């Protein structure tokens, strides 16, 4: 998976390796996903007391310290396809990695975000600071 573009008459190729190099991440062989039992167990540890929905988790279901982490992570990484009271199950993956102190493949996560926004009706850029770093390195 890659994004090919032209910026100021210069051809640019953005892929997972480009992201990894530009952002100085060492996550080539790290976790991409967690099994459902792990997710449920960690959500209980975080004080989540509301029934898990299929697409999203209600931020207010967490105890206050975890609610703050979830809110901040969703502000940084949200694709804004669900309302502001919810966090997607996909976004819970890196949060769970942080809580479990597990290595996580953030390069892959960012590449999915970048590429998914390119193919929608009106593309928009996610994570502009990351993109600036990637394009200038």
C-alpha positions as CSV (number, residue, x, y, z in Angstrom):
1,X,0.0,0.0,0.0
2,X,1.4,3.4,-1.0
3,X,0.4,6.9,-1.9
4,X,2.0,8.4,-5.0
5,X,1.8,12.1,-5.5
6,X,3.6,15.1,-6.9
7,X,4.5,18.1,-4.7
8,X,6.3,21.1,-6.3
9,X,7.1,19.0,-9.4
10,X,8.7,16.3,-7.3
11,X,7.3,12.8,-7.2
12,X,6.6,11.6,-3.7
13,X,5.9,8.0,-2.6
14,X,4.6,7.6,0.9
15,X,4.4,4.1,2.3
16,X,4.8,2.4,5.7
17,X,8.6,2.3,5.4
18,X,8.7,6.1,4.5
19,X,6.5,6.9,7.6
20,X,8.7,4.7,9.8
21,X,11.9,6.4,8.6
22,X,10.7,10.0,8.7
23,X,9.1,9.6,12.2
24,X,12.0,7.5,13.5
25,X,9.8,4.7,14.6
26,X,11.2,1.2,15.2
27,X,7.9,-0.7,14.9
28,X,8.5,-3.0,11.9
29,X,7.5,-6.3,13.6
30,X,5.2,-4.9,16.3
31,X,1.6,-5.9,17.2
32,X,-1.1,-4.8,14.7
33,X,-4.2,-6.1,16.5
34,X,-5.4,-7.7,19.7
35,X,-7.8,-10.6,20.2
36,X,-11.2,-9.8,21.6
37,X,-10.6,-11.4,25.0
38,X,-7.5,-9.1,25.5
39,X,-9.6,-6.1,24.5
40,X,-12.4,-6.9,26.9
41,X,-10.0,-7.6,29.8
42,X,-8.1,-4.3,29.3
43,X,-11.4,-2.4,29.0
44,X,-12.4,-3.8,32.4
45,X,-9.1,-2.8,33.9
46,X,-9.7,0.7,32.6
47,X,-13.0,0.8,34.4
48,X,-15.1,0.5,31.3
49,X,-18.6,-0.4,32.5
50,X,-20.8,0.1,29.4
51,X,-21.7,-2.7,27.0
52,X,-19.2,-2.7,24.0
53,X,-20.9,-1.7,20.8
54,X,-19.9,-3.0,17.4
55,X,-18.4,0.2,15.9
56,X,-17.5,2.3,18.8
57,X,-17.0,2.7,22.5
58,X,-18.6,5.5,24.6
59,X,-15.8,7.6,26.1
60,X,-17.9,8.3,29.2
61,X,-17.8,4.6,30.1
62,X,-14.2,4.9,31.4
63,X,-13.1,6.2,34.8
64,X,-11.7,9.7,34.7
65,X,-8.0,9.2,34.2
66,X,-8.6,6.7,31.3
67,X,-11.3,8.9,29.9
68,X,-8.7,11.7,29.6
69,X,-6.2,9.4,27.7
70,X,-9.0,8.1,25.4
71,X,-10.2,11.6,24.7
72,X,-6.7,12.9,23.9
73,X,-5.8,9.9,21.7
74,X,-9.0,10.3,19.8
75,X,-8.3,14.0,19.3
76,X,-4.9,13.1,17.8
77,X,-5.8,10.1,15.7
78,X,-9.6,10.2,15.1
79,X,-10.8,10.0,11.5
80,X,-13.9,11.9,12.7
81,X,-16.4,9.4,11.3
82,X,-18.2,9.0,14.6
83,X,-19.5,11.5,17.1
84,X,-17.3,13.1,19.7
85,X,-18.7,11.0,22.6
86,X,-17.4,7.8,21.0
87,X,-14.0,6.3,20.1
88,X,-13.8,3.7,17.3
89,X,-12.7,0.1,18.1
90,X,-9.9,0.7,15.6
91,X,-8.5,3.6,17.6
92,X,-8.7,1.4,20.8
93,X,-5.9,-0.7,19.4
94,X,-3.0,1.8,20.0
95,X,-4.6,2.8,23.3
96,X,-4.7,-0.9,24.4
97,X,-1.0,-1.2,23.3
98,X,-0.1,1.8,25.5
99,X,-2.1,0.4,28.5
100,X,-0.5,-3.1,28.1
101,X,2.9,-1.6,27.4
102,X,3.0,-3.7,24.2
103,X,5.0,-2.5,21.2
104,X,2.6,-1.3,18.5
105,X,3.0,-0.7,14.7
106,X,2.1,3.0,14.5
107,X,3.6,3.3,11.0
108,X,1.0,0.8,9.7
109,X,-1.8,2.6,11.6
110,X,-0.8,6.0,10.1
111,X,-0.5,4.5,6.6
112,X,-4.1,3.1,6.8
113,X,-5.3,6.6,7.9
114,X,-3.5,8.4,5.1
115,X,-4.6,6.0,2.4
116,X,-8.2,5.6,3.5
117,X,-8.8,9.4,3.2
118,X,-7.4,9.5,-0.3
119,X,-10.1,7.4,-1.8
120,X,-13.2,9.0,-0.3
121,X,-15.3,11.5,-2.3
122,X,-13.4,14.6,-1.2
123,X,-10.0,13.6,0.1
124,X,-8.5,15.5,3.1
125,X,-5.2,15.2,4.8
126,X,-5.0,13.6,8.3
127,X,-2.1,14.2,10.6
128,X,-0.6,17.3,8.9
129,X,2.4,17.5,11.2
130,X,3.3,13.9,10.5
131,X,2.9,14.5,6.7
132,X,5.0,17.6,6.9
133,X,7.8,15.6,8.6
134,X,7.4,12.8,6.1
135,X,7.5,15.1,3.0
136,X,10.5,17.1,4.2
137,X,12.7,14.2,5.2
